[in-house]
Amino acid sequence: MQIKIPSGDLRIGMFVANLDRPWIDTPFLFQGFLIENDEHLLQLQQYCKFVLVDSVNSTQYVQAAISAHAEKSGIHKHDSPAHKSGSRHPTAAEERKAQPSFIPAEITLTRFRNIIPVEAELAPAGQAYARTGEVLHNLIQDIRSNKHLALAEVEVVIHDVVDSMVRNPDALMLITRMRQQDEAVYGHGLNVAIYLVALGRHLGLPKDILERLGTVGLLLDIGKTRLPRELLLKKGRLTTDEFETVKDHVRFSLDIFKETPGLHPDILQGIVQHHEREDGSGYPVGLAKGEISLFGRMAAIADSFSALTNPRPYAEVIPAYEALHTLRDWGGEFYHASIVEQFTHAIGIFPVGSMVELSSGEVAVVISHNKVRRLKPRVLVISSPDKRPSKSPTTLDLLYPPATQQTPLSILRGLPTGAYGLDPREYYLA
């Protein structure tokens, strides 16, 4: 139940579901958040006359205050503001998410909600992941054999990926991190596809656009099939000449797609522009800022994140949270800063599937995020405090610690995959 409360009456512990003005016009990072300190209160009072408070996601300590406002407004326990006598249904414009300036005005945004728990979505997500990997692997083999790209098969599997991500994105992102991947064959493209769909879902882009984004991710490096394999697998930094050769993969992709009718212009833009940078230093054209399309900007971020966090012959893997900080440091110069920020929100500071060390010393794997507080996810604890593998891993919601826990647990730091010799795949839930 959402209750309209004047900003001067707000308290720490209330969950702000909506504002009296567009979110984009405020400094708040999340569309929906828990009031945790006096700074939040002061900011809300500065920017808003009133807000809508969600009683379900608010803490128990402020329930009495929320109930008092509900009674004052004539809203009772089983009432809903949208169905109160004399009230109107919100218009489509009011239901729509605030439109960020980087999204074209003609795109109508929607609001996706998780409609199934991550545990229930793991099986269909795993099937979608496996089928998509098989299709991409077969496509690569066909292209190496000079056969035409079978776009219809891509469309089918991307549709399944998007359906799973719409139901609950955490499942596929967990599988992406847990599954053993062959980077040289299909791992990177499949990762980028999933991250792009996650970002698009978070932004509220409609499903047909999510499917185009997934296709961009899956195919953006297809031109590398025409590069020397020893160059792709070379360890250490590439020479200038070698890097110039690798850059040709974008041109090779275009050559492949010229023989593929029916590819949407958005998909082509995303693939062609995923190495362009905001300061004009990218390739193949050297586009800058307003010249780069929305798909190109989004693909650049998802591609770079996947590259930083997955095995590469020429560089070490870094923890996901470090990769996000790196992208944010580069935001504005190389990447669109606002989209980097939204990407961080979409996958979380500690993304699903990443390893973390808890304040207890235990190591855990993030398995799903809490909407109320993103730094308090659900985790699978896989070690004891002395870093010995746990024989009986347990799930723990950091937002709601057990009564036996004297001190609330928190995430101390992110860890690279394989830290302390622990392999999270051994505890994979699906």
Secondary structure, DSSP 8 states (H G I E B T S, - for coil): -EEEEEGGG--TT-EEEEESS-GGGSS-SSSSEE--SHHHHHHHHHH-SEEEEETTTS-GGGHHHHHHHHHHTT--TT--GGGSTT-----HHHHS----TTS-TTS--------S-HHHHHHHHHHHHHHHHHHHHHHHHHHHTT----HHHHHHHHHHHHHHHHH-HHHHHHHHHHS---IIIIIHHHHHHHHHHHHHHHHT--HHHHHHHHHHHHHTTGGGGGS-HHHHT--S---HHHHHHHHTHHHHHHHHHTT-TT--HHHHHHHHHTT--TTS--SSS---GGGS-HHHHHHHHHHHHHHHHS-BTTB----HHHHHHHHHHHBTTTB-HHHHHHHHHHHTTTTTT-EEEETTS-EEEEEE--SS-TTS-EEEEEE-TT--EEEEEEEEETTS--TT-SS---EEEEE-TTGGG--GGGG---
